[in-house]
Amino acid sequence: MATTTTSRPGRLLIVLGVIVVLLFGIMGLTKTWKPKLGLDLRGGTTITLTANSLAGGGSVTADQLNEAKNIISQRVNGAGVAEADITTSGANHINVAVPGATQDALVKQIGQTALLYFRIVYDAQAGAPAPTPAPTPTGTPKPSAKPTTTPKPSTTVKPSTPANTPNGRAWSSALGNATPTPTPKPSTPATAKPSTPAATPATPAATGDPLKYTPDAATQAAFAAFQCTDKDIAAQTDDPNKPLFSCDRQRTTKYLLGPAIMKGTDLSDATAGIPQGGFQWQVNLKFTGEGGDNFLDATTAISQRGEGQNQFAIVLDGVTISAPSVAQPIPGGQAQITGTFTEAEARDLANVLKYGALPVSFDISSVETVSPQLGGDQLSAGIWAGLIGLALVVIFSFLYYRGLGIVVVASLAIAGILTGATVILLGKAIGFTLSLAGIAGLIVAVGITADSFIIYFERLRDEVREGRSLRSSVETGWARAKHTIIAADSISLLAAVVLYVLAIGSVKGFAFTLGLTTLIDLLIVFMFTKPLVTLLARTDFFGHGHKLSGLDPEHLGVERLPGQMKPTARPRKTPPTRKPVGGEV
């Protein structure tokens, strides 16, 4: 009995057409016309991180290494990087491969791998001495000319100047209105004497209660000699129990910081956003229960220091990320950092606070930039291999199935359109990137799709050979072939799922595209191939077994099609039998 699919195959074709139009409509609205390419195709950066021994002398455990890997993964994804391949190697290595990332940007994002600390700012100065002015041209001065004065060797930046509180940023309570940054009073800075510079700044000694710490004269002198150079920075150790000489990211300002009063693990969450009714970006922080109590004690002590001495620095990997001021104690375990943030600055600071507290610290062992040239050559070879395979499939289809080869070509074309649109939109929606392994999965899909055609066409021809009409064979052959097609595609889909779950790295890309194309194959066979064959069977070309249709009696190995008389096999008319005249002889 004819089913709904048999009587109205055009409906399925219309539904498939609507799906294609919707996909391309979404691509047009999002202005996304190209897939995201993987590291091996568009180039990128790979970084190898080596974990340091723990402060107590112990070795890094596997759990700590995996936790660090997860945090680094969150940090990279939080920066908007897609398809980062982050894996552990050995007992103390983490490998990070990010497609399309520049080396400096990735090192900046990944390299911040030490524990996150909060410290009190005791002094802030320029990160390097002020340049000495060019000497005045010599000549014979006039008698009334005054002697030239010698400029000071350095310019001290006071903690109350805008350089120490960038953009006027301040801590404020989440329970009330943000407190504006007070206008600090000028203070007399401690300036290093030019006659007694320190060759190598000394590392400050350990102290007791961090909230009661006061830098001594030796520490202040060493800080005055400290400069934001590679040598001086490398001589520092980010020990939470000791004061720290730190620089900002641009190395324009150096800070004398007290011992750590809080750790990054005291934070439970950090987000960037614009408050309701506001217009400036801010960073919202939420502390743990114990962290909230520590934060209240810290802000109480800092706010009592007075204007110009109430900065609270956020330090990651020895670098001062931000140093906002505190005007009053902040209870409740929630706070905001306000100021003239841009969106990028606010999100960057939130990511540092949220993802900066790694269980161990790391050194960057190697940084390599991957060129897309090799991947481009391999991509060209893969595309040529796919085109050659596709051409062979098309040639075989026309030689063996003749006119039915049109169905094969049309089905492969629609499958290619759906696959391309899906890959592009998935790159936009979930960050899926296409790698060489993923392209291999797409090429394998050609064979899977062709296998579905062969199963259906051979079943259809068998039904015709058994004596059924072509229209009847289209339906009965499909009823039997679709179970085989579903079983075969289910096995491929199951293999893709298992491979995706168990595999790592680029193999996941192969498994993903294999599973995706398998699902598309099922969609094409049910909504395009079968309805198209049903429509073609109603035409004279295929229905009456034209020699080029692939359904002619000679090609099927039968004398005639069921329900149709072969022209060369028509019986001749038998002339009537005449009786002899005169009766029997």
SENU-457749 format. One line per 10 residues: number of its first residue (from 1); their letters; for each residue x, y, z of C-alpha. Coordinates in steps of 0.5 Angstrom, whole numbers. Example, Ala and Ser with C-alpha at 12.3 -4.5 7.8 and 13.67 -1.06 7.14 Angstrom:
2
1> AS> 25/-9/16  27/-2/14
***
This chain:
585
1> MATTTTSRPG> 0/0/0  3/7/-2  5/11/4  4/18/5  12/19/3  10/15/-3  4/20/-5  7/26/-3  14/26/-4  14/34/-5
11> RLLIVLGVIV> 13/35/2  19/32/4  23/36/-1  20/43/1  21/42/8  29/40/6  29/46/2  26/50/8  32/48/12  37/50/7
21> VLLFGIMGLT> 34/57/7  34/58/14  41/56/15  43/60/10  39/66/13  42/65/19  49/65/16  47/72/13  44/75/19  50/73/23
31> KTWKPKLGLD> 55/75/17  59/69/18  61/65/11  67/62/13  69/56/18  73/57/23  80/54/22  84/50/27  91/51/29  94/46/23
41> LRGGTTITLT> 90/50/18  91/58/20  97/57/25  97/59/32  102/59/38  104/53/42  106/54/50  109/49/54  109/50/62  113/47/67
51> ANSLAGGGSV> 110/46/74  115/48/80  116/45/86  111/47/92  113/52/97  114/46/102  119/42/98  114/37/95  112/35/88  106/37/84
61> TADQLNEAKN> 101/31/84  97/29/78  91/32/81  94/39/82  96/39/75  89/37/72  86/42/76  91/47/74  90/45/67  82/46/68
71> IISQRVNGAG> 83/53/70  88/55/64  83/52/60  77/56/63  82/62/63  83/61/55  76/60/54  74/66/58  79/71/53  74/68/47
81> VAEADITTSG> 79/63/44  76/57/41  79/50/40  84/51/45  88/44/46  90/44/53  93/37/55  98/35/61  104/31/59  109/27/64
91> ANHINVAVPG> 109/29/71  109/37/71  108/39/64  102/43/61  102/44/53  97/49/51  96/50/43  91/56/41  89/57/33  90/64/31
101> ATQDALVKQI> 93/67/37  99/71/37  105/70/41  105/76/45  97/76/47  97/68/49  104/69/53  100/75/57  94/71/58  97/64/59
111> GQTALLYFRI> 104/66/63  100/69/69  100/62/72  103/64/80  98/64/86  94/71/86  95/75/92  92/81/95  97/86/98  98/93/101
121> VYDAQAGAPA> 101/99/97  106/102/101  110/106/96  109/107/88  115/111/84  116/111/77  119/104/74  125/107/71  129/113/72  127/120/68
131> PTPAPTPTGT> 131/121/62  137/126/63  136/132/59  141/133/53  146/138/56  146/145/54  150/147/48  157/150/51  159/157/49  161/164/53
141> PKPSAKPTTT> 155/166/57  153/173/59  156/176/65  148/176/68  147/168/66  146/164/72  149/157/72  146/151/70  143/147/75  144/139/75
151> PKPSTTVKPS> 137/135/75  135/130/80  137/123/78  129/121/78  122/123/79  118/120/85  111/118/83  107/119/90  102/114/92  96/119/91
161> TPANTPNGRA> 98/121/84  93/118/78  99/114/76  98/110/82  91/109/82  90/108/74  83/112/72  81/113/79  79/106/80  77/104/87
171> WSSALGNATP> 74/98/91  67/99/94  62/95/97  57/91/94  51/93/99  51/100/98  53/106/93  60/106/90  64/110/94  68/115/89
181> TPTPKPSTPA> 76/115/90  78/121/95  82/126/92  89/125/96  93/130/99  100/131/97  106/128/101  113/128/101  116/122/97  122/118/99
191> TAKPSTPAAT> 127/119/94  133/115/93  140/119/94  144/119/87  151/117/91  149/111/94  145/106/89  144/99/90  147/94/85  142/89/86
201> PATPAATGDP> 136/90/90  135/86/96  129/82/97  125/84/103  126/80/109  120/76/112  115/79/117  110/77/122  102/80/122  102/83/114
211> LKYTPDAATQ> 97/88/117  102/91/122  108/91/117  112/97/116  117/98/111  124/99/114  130/104/112  133/98/108  127/96/105  126/103/103
221> AAFAAFQCTD> 133/104/100  133/98/96  126/99/93  129/106/91  134/103/87  129/97/84  128/99/77  123/95/72  128/91/68  128/84/67
231> KDIAAQTDDP> 134/83/71  131/86/77  124/83/76  128/76/76  131/77/82  124/78/86  121/72/89  113/72/90  113/70/97  107/71/100
241> NKPLFSCDRQ> 110/72/107  115/77/105  114/84/102  115/85/94  118/90/89  113/89/84  111/93/77  105/94/73  104/91/66  107/96/62
251> RTTKYLLGPA> 113/97/67  112/104/68  110/104/75  114/100/81  110/98/88  113/97/94  108/92/97  107/89/104  106/81/105  100/78/102
261> IMKGTDLSDA> 94/79/106  89/75/102  90/70/97  86/68/90  83/62/93  79/67/98  75/69/91  69/65/89  67/69/83  69/75/79
271> TAGIPQGGFQ> 65/78/73  65/84/69  59/88/67  55/95/68  51/96/74  43/97/73  42/105/71  50/106/70  54/107/64  61/105/67
281> WQVNLKFTGE> 64/98/67  66/95/73  69/88/76  64/85/81  67/80/86  64/75/91  69/72/96  68/65/100  66/65/107  72/66/110
291> GGDNFLDATT> 75/70/105  69/75/106  72/76/113  79/77/111  77/82/106  73/86/111  79/86/116  84/88/110  79/93/108  78/96/115
301> AISQRGEGQN> 86/96/116  87/99/109  82/105/110  85/107/117  91/109/113  88/115/110  88/118/104  94/117/99  96/111/103  90/106/102
311> QFAIVLDGVT> 91/102/96  90/95/95  94/91/90  92/85/86  98/81/84  99/76/80  106/72/78  109/78/81  106/83/77  101/88/80
321> ISAPSVAQPI> 95/88/75  91/93/79  92/98/85  85/101/87  84/105/93  79/103/99  75/109/103  72/105/108  71/98/111  67/93/106
331> PGGQAQITGT> 63/87/109  58/82/106  63/78/102  62/82/96  65/88/93  66/92/86  72/95/83  70/101/80  73/107/75  74/109/68
341> FTEAEARDLA> 74/101/65  73/100/58  70/93/57  76/90/55  80/92/61  74/90/66  73/83/63  81/82/63  81/84/70  75/79/72
351> NVLKYGALPV> 79/73/68  85/74/72  81/75/79  77/69/77  82/64/73  88/66/76  89/62/83  92/56/80  94/51/85  102/51/83
361> SFDISSVETV> 106/56/79  109/55/72  115/57/68  114/58/61  119/52/58  118/54/50  113/58/46  113/56/39  109/60/33  106/55/28
371> SPQLGGDQLS> 106/57/21  99/55/17  104/54/11  105/46/12  97/46/14  96/49/8  100/44/3  96/39/7  90/42/6  91/42/-1
381> AGIWAGLIGL> 93/35/-2  87/33/2  82/37/-2  85/34/-8  84/27/-5  77/28/-3  75/31/-10  79/25/-14  75/20/-9  68/24/-11
391> ALVVIFSFLY> 69/24/-18  71/17/-18  64/16/-14  60/20/-19  63/16/-25  62/9/-22  55/12/-21  53/14/-28  57/8/-31  53/2/-27
401> YRGLGIVVVA> 47/6/-25  46/10/-31  41/15/-30  40/14/-23  47/17/-22  43/24/-22  40/22/-16  47/20/-13  50/27/-15  44/31/-13
411> SLAIAGILTG> 44/28/-6  52/29/-5  51/36/-7  45/37/-2  49/34/3  55/38/2  51/44/2  48/42/9  55/40/12  58/46/10
421> ATVILLGKAI> 53/51/13  53/47/19  60/47/20  60/55/19  55/56/24  57/51/29  64/55/29  60/61/30  55/58/36  60/54/40
431> GFTLSLAGIA> 67/55/37  68/49/33  74/49/29  76/45/22  82/42/23  86/37/18  83/31/22  76/34/21  77/35/14  79/27/14
441> GLIVAVGITA> 72/26/17  68/30/12  72/26/6  70/19/10  63/21/10  63/21/2  64/14/2  58/13/8  53/17/4  55/13/-3
451> DSFIIYFERL> 54/7/1  47/9/3  45/10/-5  48/3/-6  44/-1/-1  37/3/-4  39/2/-11  41/-5/-11  34/-7/-6  30/-3/-12
461> RDEVREGRSL> 33/-7/-17  32/-14/-14  25/-12/-13  24/-11/-20  27/-17/-22  23/-21/-17  17/-19/-22  14/-12/-18  13/-6/-22  17/0/-22
471> RSSVETGWAR> 13/4/-17  12/-2/-13  19/-3/-12  21/4/-10  16/3/-4  18/-4/-2  25/-4/-4  25/3/1  22/-1/6  27/-6/7
481> AKHTIIAADS> 33/-2/5  32/3/10  33/-1/16  40/-3/13  41/4/12  39/6/19  43/0/22  50/2/18  49/9/20  48/8/27
491> ISLLAAVVLY> 54/4/28  58/9/25  55/14/29  56/10/35  64/9/33  64/17/33  61/18/40  66/13/43  72/16/39  70/23/41
501> VLAIGSVKGF> 69/21/49  75/17/49  80/21/44  84/27/46  87/33/41  85/33/34  82/26/34  76/29/37  75/34/31  75/27/26
511> AFTLGLTTLI> 70/24/31  66/30/31  65/31/23  64/24/22  58/24/27  56/30/24  56/28/17  53/21/19  47/25/22  46/29/15
521> DLLIVFMFTK> 47/22/11  41/20/15  37/26/13  39/26/6  37/19/5  30/20/8  28/27/6  32/28/-1  34/21/-4  28/17/-3
531> PLVTLLARTD> 23/22/-5  27/24/-11  27/17/-13  19/16/-12  18/22/-17  23/20/-22  19/13/-22  13/17/-25  16/19/-31  16/16/-38
541> FFGHGHKLSG> 24/16/-38  25/12/-32  18/9/-31  18/5/-38  25/3/-37  29/8/-42  36/5/-44  40/10/-41  35/10/-34  39/5/-31
551> LDPEHLGVER> 32/1/-30  32/-2/-37  30/-10/-38  37/-11/-41  41/-8/-36  37/-11/-30  38/-18/-33  30/-19/-35  26/-20/-41  22/-15/-40
561> LPGQMKPTAR> 20/-10/-34  14/-12/-30  7/-10/-33  11/-8/-39  11/-12/-46  18/-11/-49  18/-9/-56  22/-14/-59  18/-20/-55  11/-18/-58
571> PRKTPPTRKP> 8/-25/-61  6/-25/-68  -2/-25/-70  -3/-33/-71  -8/-33/-78  -14/-37/-77  -14/-44/-79  -18/-46/-85  -22/-53/-86  -21/-57/-92
581> VGGEV> -27/-56/-97  -31/-63/-98  -30/-65/-91  -24/-69/-88  -19/-73/-92
***
